[in-house]
Amino acid sequence: MESISYYFIIGFILIIILHGVVKKTNVYDSFIEGAKYQMKEGITIFPFLLCMLVAVNVFKASGMLNDLIRPSKIPNALFIQGAFRPASSHASMSLMLQIFTDYGVDSKEGMTAAILQGGSDTTVYVMGLYFGSVGIRKTRHAYAVGLISDCVCFVCCLVLFLYIL
């Protein structure tokens, strides 16, 4: 029983198939139709996803953020994680895991990185992807509110790091 999650996945799939059989639904055809629909949606979303991925990687590769944060007591990785969190969940997650490796999970740095990861969201990514894919052009104050909440989370994490933890 070392990997119980596999049993849950197989069990969940079997429950879906059993439910389809009880409801007298052709499960295979329903699956194929759903897959076709999601492929169309994936193609619609792909340009927005690619744009966000390129923008985040260009910003990360430029090294500009490292030059801005050198003189502080806070590790560079925390600043970089806070900067990338609104744009890329994967980039901020990899930075958090790097902080865990470098400082430890139970360290001040590790706890702050975990709070930052859980307390903020990928605002730019989510809004760009979902608003763009459904054609919303007038987002009103959604970006501002989302980014303000991400900044508040980041500032609270820095206060936790410097004064509380």
CNS distance restraints for C-alpha pairs under 8 A (distance, minus, plus):
assign (resid   3 and name CA) (resid   7 and name CA) 7.73 0.50 0.50
assign (resid   4 and name CA) (resid   8 and name CA) 6.63 0.50 0.50
assign (resid   5 and name CA) (resid   9 and name CA) 6.27 0.50 0.50
assign (resid   6 and name CA) (resid  10 and name CA) 6.24 0.50 0.50
assign (resid   7 and name CA) (resid  11 and name CA) 5.87 0.50 0.50
assign (resid   8 and name CA) (resid  12 and name CA) 5.95 0.50 0.50
assign (resid   9 and name CA) (resid  13 and name CA) 6.29 0.50 0.50
assign (resid  10 and name CA) (resid  14 and name CA) 6.18 0.50 0.50
assign (resid  11 and name CA) (resid  15 and name CA) 6.14 0.50 0.50
assign (resid  12 and name CA) (resid  16 and name CA) 6.33 0.50 0.50
assign (resid  13 and name CA) (resid  17 and name CA) 6.30 0.50 0.50
assign (resid  14 and name CA) (resid  18 and name CA) 5.99 0.50 0.50
assign (resid  15 and name CA) (resid  19 and name CA) 5.99 0.50 0.50
assign (resid  16 and name CA) (resid  20 and name CA) 6.22 0.50 0.50
assign (resid  17 and name CA) (resid  21 and name CA) 6.24 0.50 0.50
assign (resid  17 and name CA) (resid  27 and name CA) 6.44 0.50 0.50
assign (resid  18 and name CA) (resid  22 and name CA) 6.19 0.50 0.50
assign (resid  19 and name CA) (resid  23 and name CA) 6.17 0.50 0.50
assign (resid  20 and name CA) (resid  24 and name CA) 5.98 0.50 0.50
assign (resid  20 and name CA) (resid  25 and name CA) 4.98 0.50 0.50
assign (resid  20 and name CA) (resid  26 and name CA) 6.89 0.50 0.50
assign (resid  20 and name CA) (resid  27 and name CA) 5.71 0.50 0.50
assign (resid  21 and name CA) (resid  25 and name CA) 5.92 0.50 0.50
assign (resid  21 and name CA) (resid  26 and name CA) 7.41 0.50 0.50
assign (resid  21 and name CA) (resid  27 and name CA) 7.37 0.50 0.50
assign (resid  25 and name CA) (resid  30 and name CA) 7.78 0.50 0.50
assign (resid  26 and name CA) (resid  30 and name CA) 6.22 0.50 0.50
assign (resid  27 and name CA) (resid  31 and name CA) 6.07 0.50 0.50
assign (resid  28 and name CA) (resid  32 and name CA) 6.27 0.50 0.50
assign (resid  29 and name CA) (resid  33 and name CA) 6.15 0.50 0.50
assign (resid  30 and name CA) (resid  34 and name CA) 6.13 0.50 0.50
assign (resid  31 and name CA) (resid  35 and name CA) 6.11 0.50 0.50
assign (resid  32 and name CA) (resid  36 and name CA) 6.19 0.50 0.50
assign (resid  33 and name CA) (resid  37 and name CA) 6.27 0.50 0.50
assign (resid  34 and name CA) (resid  38 and name CA) 6.14 0.50 0.50
assign (resid  35 and name CA) (resid  39 and name CA) 6.11 0.50 0.50
assign (resid  36 and name CA) (resid  40 and name CA) 6.48 0.50 0.50
assign (resid  37 and name CA) (resid  41 and name CA) 6.41 0.50 0.50
assign (resid  38 and name CA) (resid  42 and name CA) 5.92 0.50 0.50
assign (resid  39 and name CA) (resid  43 and name CA) 6.21 0.50 0.50
assign (resid  40 and name CA) (resid  44 and name CA) 6.37 0.50 0.50
assign (resid  41 and name CA) (resid  45 and name CA) 6.25 0.50 0.50
assign (resid  42 and name CA) (resid  46 and name CA) 5.90 0.50 0.50
assign (resid  43 and name CA) (resid  47 and name CA) 7.74 0.50 0.50
assign (resid  44 and name CA) (resid 133 and name CA) 6.29 0.50 0.50
assign (resid  45 and name CA) (resid  49 and name CA) 6.32 0.50 0.50
assign (resid  45 and name CA) (resid 129 and name CA) 6.57 0.50 0.50
assign (resid  45 and name CA) (resid 130 and name CA) 7.92 0.50 0.50
assign (resid  45 and name CA) (resid 132 and name CA) 7.73 0.50 0.50
assign (resid  45 and name CA) (resid 133 and name CA) 5.41 0.50 0.50
assign (resid  46 and name CA) (resid  50 and name CA) 6.03 0.50 0.50
assign (resid  47 and name CA) (resid  51 and name CA) 6.13 0.50 0.50
assign (resid  48 and name CA) (resid  52 and name CA) 6.38 0.50 0.50
assign (resid  48 and name CA) (resid 128 and name CA) 6.83 0.50 0.50
assign (resid  48 and name CA) (resid 129 and name CA) 5.55 0.50 0.50
assign (resid  48 and name CA) (resid 132 and name CA) 6.89 0.50 0.50
assign (resid  48 and name CA) (resid 133 and name CA) 7.56 0.50 0.50
assign (resid  49 and name CA) (resid  53 and name CA) 6.22 0.50 0.50
assign (resid  49 and name CA) (resid 125 and name CA) 7.85 0.50 0.50
assign (resid  49 and name CA) (resid 129 and name CA) 6.31 0.50 0.50
assign (resid  50 and name CA) (resid  54 and name CA) 6.16 0.50 0.50
assign (resid  51 and name CA) (resid  55 and name CA) 6.19 0.50 0.50
assign (resid  52 and name CA) (resid  56 and name CA) 6.17 0.50 0.50
assign (resid  52 and name CA) (resid  87 and name CA) 7.38 0.50 0.50
assign (resid  52 and name CA) (resid  88 and name CA) 7.96 0.50 0.50
assign (resid  52 and name CA) (resid 125 and name CA) 6.54 0.50 0.50
assign (resid  53 and name CA) (resid  57 and name CA) 6.20 0.50 0.50
assign (resid  53 and name CA) (resid  88 and name CA) 7.75 0.50 0.50
assign (resid  54 and name CA) (resid  58 and name CA) 6.07 0.50 0.50
assign (resid  55 and name CA) (resid  59 and name CA) 6.23 0.50 0.50
assign (resid  56 and name CA) (resid  60 and name CA) 6.08 0.50 0.50
assign (resid  56 and name CA) (resid  84 and name CA) 7.46 0.50 0.50
assign (resid  56 and name CA) (resid  87 and name CA) 6.85 0.50 0.50
assign (resid  56 and name CA) (resid  88 and name CA) 7.00 0.50 0.50
assign (resid  57 and name CA) (resid  61 and name CA) 5.95 0.50 0.50
assign (resid  58 and name CA) (resid  62 and name CA) 6.15 0.50 0.50
assign (resid  59 and name CA) (resid  63 and name CA) 7.27 0.50 0.50
assign (resid  59 and name CA) (resid  64 and name CA) 7.50 0.50 0.50
assign (resid  60 and name CA) (resid  64 and name CA) 7.84 0.50 0.50
assign (resid  60 and name CA) (resid  65 and name CA) 7.83 0.50 0.50
assign (resid  63 and name CA) (resid  67 and name CA) 6.96 0.50 0.50
assign (resid  64 and name CA) (resid  68 and name CA) 6.71 0.50 0.50
assign (resid  65 and name CA) (resid  69 and name CA) 6.55 0.50 0.50
assign (resid  65 and name CA) (resid  80 and name CA) 6.86 0.50 0.50
assign (resid  66 and name CA) (resid  70 and name CA) 6.25 0.50 0.50
assign (resid  66 and name CA) (resid  76 and name CA) 6.64 0.50 0.50
assign (resid  66 and name CA) (resid  80 and name CA) 7.76 0.50 0.50
assign (resid  69 and name CA) (resid  76 and name CA) 6.54 0.50 0.50
assign (resid  69 and name CA) (resid  79 and name CA) 7.34 0.50 0.50
assign (resid  70 and name CA) (resid  76 and name CA) 7.11 0.50 0.50
assign (resid  74 and name CA) (resid  78 and name CA) 7.07 0.50 0.50
assign (resid  74 and name CA) (resid  79 and name CA) 7.60 0.50 0.50
assign (resid  74 and name CA) (resid 158 and name CA) 7.97 0.50 0.50
assign (resid  74 and name CA) (resid 161 and name CA) 7.95 0.50 0.50
assign (resid  74 and name CA) (resid 162 and name CA) 7.87 0.50 0.50
assign (resid  75 and name CA) (resid  79 and name CA) 7.03 0.50 0.50
assign (resid  75 and name CA) (resid 109 and name CA) 7.73 0.50 0.50
assign (resid  76 and name CA) (resid  80 and name CA) 6.17 0.50 0.50
assign (resid  77 and name CA) (resid  81 and name CA) 5.94 0.50 0.50
assign (resid  77 and name CA) (resid  95 and name CA) 6.40 0.50 0.50
assign (resid  77 and name CA) (resid  96 and name CA) 7.88 0.50 0.50
assign (resid  77 and name CA) (resid  99 and name CA) 6.79 0.50 0.50
assign (resid  78 and name CA) (resid  82 and name CA) 6.11 0.50 0.50
assign (resid  78 and name CA) (resid  95 and name CA) 7.85 0.50 0.50
assign (resid  78 and name CA) (resid  96 and name CA) 7.89 0.50 0.50
assign (resid  78 and name CA) (resid  99 and name CA) 7.86 0.50 0.50
assign (resid  78 and name CA) (resid 109 and name CA) 7.48 0.50 0.50
assign (resid  78 and name CA) (resid 112 and name CA) 7.95 0.50 0.50
assign (resid  78 and name CA) (resid 113 and name CA) 6.43 0.50 0.50
assign (resid  79 and name CA) (resid  83 and name CA) 6.13 0.50 0.50
assign (resid  80 and name CA) (resid  84 and name CA) 6.10 0.50 0.50
assign (resid  80 and name CA) (resid  92 and name CA) 7.85 0.50 0.50
assign (resid  80 and name CA) (resid  95 and name CA) 7.69 0.50 0.50
assign (resid  81 and name CA) (resid  85 and name CA) 5.82 0.50 0.50
assign (resid  81 and name CA) (resid  91 and name CA) 7.53 0.50 0.50
assign (resid  81 and name CA) (resid  92 and name CA) 4.82 0.50 0.50
assign (resid  81 and name CA) (resid  93 and name CA) 7.89 0.50 0.50
assign (resid  81 and name CA) (resid  95 and name CA) 5.85 0.50 0.50
assign (resid  81 and name CA) (resid  96 and name CA) 6.96 0.50 0.50
assign (resid  81 and name CA) (resid 113 and name CA) 7.61 0.50 0.50
assign (resid  82 and name CA) (resid  86 and name CA) 7.70 0.50 0.50
assign (resid  82 and name CA) (resid  92 and name CA) 7.45 0.50 0.50
assign (resid  82 and name CA) (resid 116 and name CA) 7.07 0.50 0.50
assign (resid  82 and name CA) (resid 154 and name CA) 6.00 0.50 0.50
assign (resid  83 and name CA) (resid  87 and name CA) 7.97 0.50 0.50
assign (resid  84 and name CA) (resid  88 and name CA) 5.73 0.50 0.50
assign (resid  84 and name CA) (resid  89 and name CA) 7.69 0.50 0.50
assign (resid  84 and name CA) (resid  91 and name CA) 6.51 0.50 0.50
assign (resid  84 and name CA) (resid  92 and name CA) 5.70 0.50 0.50
assign (resid  85 and name CA) (resid  89 and name CA) 5.86 0.50 0.50
assign (resid  85 and name CA) (resid  91 and name CA) 7.39 0.50 0.50
assign (resid  85 and name CA) (resid  92 and name CA) 5.18 0.50 0.50
assign (resid  85 and name CA) (resid 117 and name CA) 7.26 0.50 0.50
assign (resid  85 and name CA) (resid 120 and name CA) 7.17 0.50 0.50
assign (resid  85 and name CA) (resid 121 and name CA) 6.60 0.50 0.50
assign (resid  85 and name CA) (resid 122 and name CA) 5.63 0.50 0.50
assign (resid  86 and name CA) (resid 120 and name CA) 7.46 0.50 0.50
assign (resid  86 and name CA) (resid 121 and name CA) 5.85 0.50 0.50
assign (resid  86 and name CA) (resid 122 and name CA) 3.99 0.50 0.50
assign (resid  86 and name CA) (resid 123 and name CA) 4.81 0.50 0.50
assign (resid  86 and name CA) (resid 124 and name CA) 5.54 0.50 0.50
assign (resid  86 and name CA) (resid 125 and name CA) 6.95 0.50 0.50
assign (resid  86 and name CA) (resid 147 and name CA) 7.10 0.50 0.50
assign (resid  86 and name CA) (resid 150 and name CA) 6.73 0.50 0.50
assign (resid  87 and name CA) (resid 122 and name CA) 5.20 0.50 0.50
assign (resid  87 and name CA) (resid 123 and name CA) 6.44 0.50 0.50
assign (resid  87 and name CA) (resid 124 and name CA) 5.01 0.50 0.50
assign (resid  87 and name CA) (resid 125 and name CA) 5.02 0.50 0.50
assign (resid  88 and name CA) (resid  92 and name CA) 6.32 0.50 0.50
assign (resid  88 and name CA) (resid 122 and name CA) 5.84 0.50 0.50
assign (resid  88 and name CA) (resid 125 and name CA) 6.38 0.50 0.50
assign (resid  89 and name CA) (resid  93 and name CA) 5.91 0.50 0.50
assign (resid  89 and name CA) (resid 121 and name CA) 7.75 0.50 0.50
assign (resid  89 and name CA) (resid 122 and name CA) 5.90 0.50 0.50
assign (resid  90 and name CA) (resid  94 and name CA) 6.11 0.50 0.50
assign (resid  91 and name CA) (resid  95 and name CA) 6.26 0.50 0.50
assign (resid  92 and name CA) (resid  96 and name CA) 6.13 0.50 0.50
assign (resid  92 and name CA) (resid 117 and name CA) 7.21 0.50 0.50
assign (resid  93 and name CA) (resid  97 and name CA) 6.22 0.50 0.50
assign (resid  93 and name CA) (resid 117 and name CA) 7.14 0.50 0.50
assign (resid  94 and name CA) (resid  98 and name CA) 6.15 0.50 0.50
assign (resid  95 and name CA) (resid  99 and name CA) 6.22 0.50 0.50
assign (resid  96 and name CA) (resid 100 and name CA) 6.24 0.50 0.50
assign (resid  96 and name CA) (resid 110 and name CA) 7.37 0.50 0.50
assign (resid  96 and name CA) (resid 113 and name CA) 5.60 0.50 0.50
assign (resid  96 and name CA) (resid 114 and name CA) 6.92 0.50 0.50
assign (resid  96 and name CA) (resid 117 and name CA) 7.58 0.50 0.50
assign (resid  97 and name CA) (resid 101 and name CA) 6.21 0.50 0.50
assign (resid  98 and name CA) (resid 102 and name CA) 6.10 0.50 0.50
assign (resid  99 and name CA) (resid 103 and name CA) 5.73 0.50 0.50
assign (resid  99 and name CA) (resid 104 and name CA) 7.04 0.50 0.50
assign (resid  99 and name CA) (resid 105 and name CA) 7.94 0.50 0.50
assign (resid  99 and name CA) (resid 109 and name CA) 6.80 0.50 0.50
assign (resid  99 and name CA) (resid 110 and name CA) 5.99 0.50 0.50
assign (resid  99 and name CA) (resid 113 and name CA) 7.32 0.50 0.50
assign (resid 100 and name CA) (resid 104 and name CA) 4.52 0.50 0.50
assign (resid 100 and name CA) (resid 105 and name CA) 4.86 0.50 0.50
assign (resid 100 and name CA) (resid 109 and name CA) 7.87 0.50 0.50
assign (resid 100 and name CA) (resid 110 and name CA) 5.36 0.50 0.50
assign (resid 101 and name CA) (resid 105 and name CA) 7.66 0.50 0.50
assign (resid 103 and name CA) (resid 107 and name CA) 6.13 0.50 0.50
assign (resid 103 and name CA) (resid 109 and name CA) 6.54 0.50 0.50
assign (resid 103 and name CA) (resid 110 and name CA) 6.55 0.50 0.50
assign (resid 104 and name CA) (resid 109 and name CA) 7.83 0.50 0.50
assign (resid 104 and name CA) (resid 110 and name CA) 5.97 0.50 0.50
assign (resid 105 and name CA) (resid 109 and name CA) 7.95 0.50 0.50
assign (resid 105 and name CA) (resid 110 and name CA) 4.68 0.50 0.50
assign (resid 105 and name CA) (resid 111 and name CA) 6.54 0.50 0.50
assign (resid 106 and name CA) (resid 110 and name CA) 5.89 0.50 0.50
assign (resid 106 and name CA) (resid 111 and name CA) 6.10 0.50 0.50
assign (resid 107 and name CA) (resid 111 and name CA) 6.14 0.50 0.50
assign (resid 108 and name CA) (resid 112 and name CA) 6.05 0.50 0.50
assign (resid 108 and name CA) (resid 161 and name CA) 6.31 0.50 0.50
assign (resid 108 and name CA) (resid 165 and name CA) 5.89 0.50 0.50
assign (resid 109 and name CA) (resid 113 and name CA) 6.07 0.50 0.50
assign (resid 109 and name CA) (resid 161 and name CA) 7.16 0.50 0.50
assign (resid 110 and name CA) (resid 114 and name CA) 6.20 0.50 0.50
assign (resid 111 and name CA) (resid 115 and name CA) 6.19 0.50 0.50
assign (resid 112 and name CA) (resid 116 and name CA) 6.10 0.50 0.50
assign (resid 112 and name CA) (resid 157 and name CA) 5.88 0.50 0.50
assign (resid 112 and name CA) (resid 158 and name CA) 7.71 0.50 0.50
assign (resid 112 and name CA) (resid 160 and name CA) 7.19 0.50 0.50
assign (resid 112 and name CA) (resid 161 and name CA) 6.22 0.50 0.50
assign (resid 113 and name CA) (resid 117 and name CA) 6.10 0.50 0.50
assign (resid 114 and name CA) (resid 118 and name CA) 6.15 0.50 0.50
assign (resid 115 and name CA) (resid 119 and name CA) 5.68 0.50 0.50
assign (resid 115 and name CA) (resid 157 and name CA) 6.97 0.50 0.50
assign (resid 116 and name CA) (resid 120 and name CA) 6.05 0.50 0.50
assign (resid 116 and name CA) (resid 153 and name CA) 6.67 0.50 0.50
assign (resid 116 and name CA) (resid 154 and name CA) 6.41 0.50 0.50
assign (resid 116 and name CA) (resid 157 and name CA) 6.26 0.50 0.50
assign (resid 117 and name CA) (resid 121 and name CA) 7.63 0.50 0.50
assign (resid 119 and name CA) (resid 153 and name CA) 6.27 0.50 0.50
assign (resid 120 and name CA) (resid 149 and name CA) 7.38 0.50 0.50
assign (resid 120 and name CA) (resid 150 and name CA) 5.26 0.50 0.50
assign (resid 120 and name CA) (resid 153 and name CA) 6.15 0.50 0.50
assign (resid 120 and name CA) (resid 154 and name CA) 7.88 0.50 0.50
assign (resid 121 and name CA) (resid 150 and name CA) 6.79 0.50 0.50
assign (resid 122 and name CA) (resid 126 and name CA) 5.93 0.50 0.50
assign (resid 123 and name CA) (resid 127 and name CA) 5.93 0.50 0.50
assign (resid 123 and name CA) (resid 143 and name CA) 7.22 0.50 0.50
assign (resid 123 and name CA) (resid 146 and name CA) 5.75 0.50 0.50
assign (resid 123 and name CA) (resid 147 and name CA) 6.54 0.50 0.50
assign (resid 123 and name CA) (resid 150 and name CA) 7.79 0.50 0.50
assign (resid 124 and name CA) (resid 128 and name CA) 5.74 0.50 0.50
assign (resid 124 and name CA) (resid 143 and name CA) 7.17 0.50 0.50
assign (resid 124 and name CA) (resid 147 and name CA) 7.81 0.50 0.50
assign (resid 125 and name CA) (resid 129 and name CA) 5.88 0.50 0.50
assign (resid 126 and name CA) (resid 130 and name CA) 5.91 0.50 0.50
assign (resid 126 and name CA) (resid 131 and name CA) 7.98 0.50 0.50
assign (resid 127 and name CA) (resid 131 and name CA) 5.36 0.50 0.50
assign (resid 127 and name CA) (resid 132 and name CA) 7.55 0.50 0.50
assign (resid 127 and name CA) (resid 143 and name CA) 7.31 0.50 0.50
assign (resid 128 and name CA) (resid 132 and name CA) 5.52 0.50 0.50
assign (resid 129 and name CA) (resid 133 and name CA) 5.94 0.50 0.50
assign (resid 130 and name CA) (resid 134 and name CA) 6.31 0.50 0.50
assign (resid 131 and name CA) (resid 135 and name CA) 6.00 0.50 0.50
assign (resid 131 and name CA) (resid 136 and name CA) 4.94 0.50 0.50
assign (resid 131 and name CA) (resid 137 and name CA) 7.20 0.50 0.50
assign (resid 131 and name CA) (resid 139 and name CA) 7.72 0.50 0.50
assign (resid 132 and name CA) (resid 136 and name CA) 6.04 0.50 0.50
assign (resid 132 and name CA) (resid 137 and name CA) 7.31 0.50 0.50
assign (resid 139 and name CA) (resid 143 and name CA) 7.14 0.50 0.50
assign (resid 141 and name CA) (resid 145 and name CA) 6.09 0.50 0.50
assign (resid 142 and name CA) (resid 146 and name CA) 6.08 0.50 0.50
assign (resid 143 and name CA) (resid 147 and name CA) 6.00 0.50 0.50
assign (resid 144 and name CA) (resid 148 and name CA) 5.96 0.50 0.50
assign (resid 145 and name CA) (resid 149 and name CA) 6.17 0.50 0.50
assign (resid 146 and name CA) (resid 150 and name CA) 6.31 0.50 0.50
assign (resid 147 and name CA) (resid 151 and name CA) 6.13 0.50 0.50
assign (resid 148 and name CA) (resid 152 and name CA) 6.14 0.50 0.50
assign (resid 149 and name CA) (resid 153 and name CA) 6.22 0.50 0.50
assign (resid 150 and name CA) (resid 154 and name CA) 6.21 0.50 0.50
assign (resid 151 and name CA) (resid 155 and name CA) 6.11 0.50 0.50
assign (resid 152 and name CA) (resid 156 and name CA) 6.07 0.50 0.50
assign (resid 153 and name CA) (resid 157 and name CA) 6.15 0.50 0.50
assign (resid 154 and name CA) (resid 158 and name CA) 6.28 0.50 0.50
assign (resid 155 and name CA) (resid 159 and name CA) 6.22 0.50 0.50
assign (resid 156 and name CA) (resid 160 and name CA) 6.11 0.50 0.50
assign (resid 157 and name CA) (resid 161 and name CA) 6.09 0.50 0.50
assign (resid 158 and name CA) (resid 162 and name CA) 6.10 0.50 0.50
assign (resid 159 and name CA) (resid 163 and name CA) 5.76 0.50 0.50
assign (resid 159 and name CA) (resid 164 and name CA) 7.12 0.50 0.50
assign (resid 160 and name CA) (resid 164 and name CA) 4.80 0.50 0.50
assign (resid 160 and name CA) (resid 165 and name CA) 5.72 0.50 0.50
assign (resid 161 and name CA) (resid 165 and name CA) 5.48 0.50 0.50
